[in-house]
Amino acid sequence: MRVLHTMLRVGDLDRSIAFYRDVLGMKVLRRQDYPEGKFTLAFVGYQSEAEGAVIELTYNWGTDRYELGTAYGHIALEVDNAAQTCDLVRQRGGKVTREAGPMKHGTTVIAFVEDPDGYKIEFIERNAR
């Protein structure tokens, strides 16, 4: 068994694709409309679905926002340098919500950014683990 993907419901698919592609540097792996179900799926990631887990962006036609709830946490991405990655996100128009630094009660260097729908993405610095 292996993890295939994490699904996020998004309010504006093109805006979300632009964030994951242009701000976080992921590739759009596939996109398909489902007219009978009135939804569109787009899969984004750093590698093919055969090689690693990806993110499924689900746009339900006519729904422009969701309540995120209190159970969802975040998606974690491994990065070489969390501070430099935050700078890059800012340069590309993204929102940094927690600057790079050691996690509370530990030494692992982390940072957080937020996608256009408010989902949190954690950067975990590779050398810090």
C-alpha positions as CSV (number, residue, x, y, z in Angstrom):
1,M,0.0,0.0,0.0
2,R,1.0,3.6,-0.5
3,V,-0.5,7.1,-0.2
4,L,-1.9,8.2,-3.6
5,H,-3.1,11.7,-3.0
6,T,-4.7,14.2,-0.6
7,M,-8.0,15.9,-1.9
8,L,-8.7,19.5,-1.2
9,R,-12.0,21.2,-2.2
10,V,-11.2,24.6,-3.8
11,G,-13.4,27.6,-4.6
12,D,-11.6,28.7,-7.8
13,L,-9.7,26.0,-9.6
14,D,-7.6,28.2,-11.8
15,R,-6.5,30.3,-8.9
16,S,-5.6,27.2,-6.9
17,I,-3.7,25.7,-9.8
18,A,-1.8,28.9,-10.3
19,F,-0.8,28.8,-6.6
20,Y,0.4,25.2,-6.5
21,R,2.1,25.6,-9.9
22,D,3.5,29.1,-9.9
23,V,4.1,29.7,-6.2
24,L,5.0,26.2,-5.0
25,G,6.5,24.9,-8.3
26,M,4.3,21.8,-8.7
27,K,3.3,20.4,-12.1
28,V,-0.3,20.0,-13.3
29,L,-0.4,16.3,-13.9
30,R,-3.9,16.0,-15.2
31,R,-7.2,17.8,-15.2
32,Q,-10.7,16.5,-16.1
33,D,-14.2,17.9,-16.1
34,Y,-17.1,15.7,-15.1
35,P,-20.1,17.5,-16.5
36,E,-22.7,15.0,-15.2
37,G,-21.4,15.4,-11.7
38,K,-20.7,19.1,-12.1
39,F,-17.2,19.0,-10.9
40,T,-13.6,19.2,-12.1
41,L,-10.5,17.4,-10.8
42,A,-7.0,18.6,-11.2
43,F,-4.0,16.7,-9.8
44,V,-0.8,18.5,-9.0
45,G,2.6,17.4,-7.6
46,Y,6.3,17.4,-7.9
47,Q,6.5,14.0,-9.5
48,S,4.2,11.6,-11.4
49,E,1.5,9.8,-9.6
50,A,3.3,6.6,-10.2
51,E,6.3,7.9,-8.3
52,G,4.8,9.7,-5.3
53,A,1.8,11.2,-3.6
54,V,0.1,14.2,-5.2
55,I,-2.7,16.7,-4.4
56,E,-6.1,16.4,-5.9
57,L,-7.8,19.8,-6.3
58,T,-11.6,19.3,-6.5
59,Y,-13.8,22.1,-7.8
60,N,-17.5,21.6,-7.4
61,W,-19.1,23.9,-10.0
62,G,-20.9,26.8,-8.5
63,T,-19.2,26.5,-5.0
64,D,-16.8,29.3,-4.4
65,R,-15.7,28.7,-0.8
66,Y,-15.7,26.1,2.0
67,E,-15.5,26.1,5.7
68,L,-12.2,24.4,6.5
69,G,-13.4,22.9,9.8
70,T,-11.3,22.2,12.8
71,A,-10.0,18.6,12.0
72,Y,-7.9,19.5,9.0
73,G,-4.2,20.3,9.8
74,H,-1.9,20.8,6.9
75,I,0.1,19.4,4.0
76,A,3.9,19.0,4.7
77,L,6.6,19.6,2.1
78,E,10.3,18.9,2.6
79,V,12.5,21.8,1.6
80,D,16.2,22.4,1.6
81,N,16.0,25.8,3.3
82,A,12.7,27.0,4.9
83,A,13.6,30.7,5.1
84,Q,14.6,30.8,1.4
85,T,11.5,28.9,0.4
86,C,9.4,31.4,2.3
87,D,11.2,34.3,0.5
88,L,10.4,32.6,-2.8
89,V,6.8,32.1,-1.9
90,R,6.5,35.8,-1.1
91,Q,8.2,36.8,-4.4
92,R,5.7,34.7,-6.2
93,G,2.7,36.4,-4.5
94,G,2.1,33.7,-1.8
95,K,1.2,34.3,1.8
96,V,3.6,33.2,4.6
97,T,1.8,32.7,7.9
98,R,4.7,31.5,10.0
99,E,8.3,32.4,9.3
100,A,11.0,29.8,9.3
101,G,12.3,28.8,12.7
102,P,12.5,25.9,15.2
103,M,9.2,24.3,16.1
104,K,8.0,24.7,19.6
105,H,9.6,22.2,22.0
106,G,12.0,21.0,19.3
107,T,14.7,21.9,16.9
108,T,13.2,21.0,13.5
109,V,13.0,24.2,11.4
110,I,9.5,24.7,10.0
111,A,7.5,27.4,8.3
112,F,3.9,27.7,7.1
113,V,2.3,29.2,4.1
114,E,-1.4,29.4,3.1
115,D,-3.0,28.6,-0.3
116,P,-5.8,30.8,-1.8
117,D,-8.5,28.8,0.0
118,G,-6.8,29.1,3.4
119,Y,-5.3,25.6,3.5
120,K,-2.0,25.4,5.4
121,I,1.2,24.1,3.9
122,E,4.1,23.4,6.2
123,F,7.7,23.5,5.0
124,I,10.0,21.2,6.9
125,E,13.7,21.9,6.5
126,R,15.5,18.7,5.3
127,N,18.7,19.2,7.3
128,A,16.9,19.9,10.5
129,R,15.3,16.4,11.0
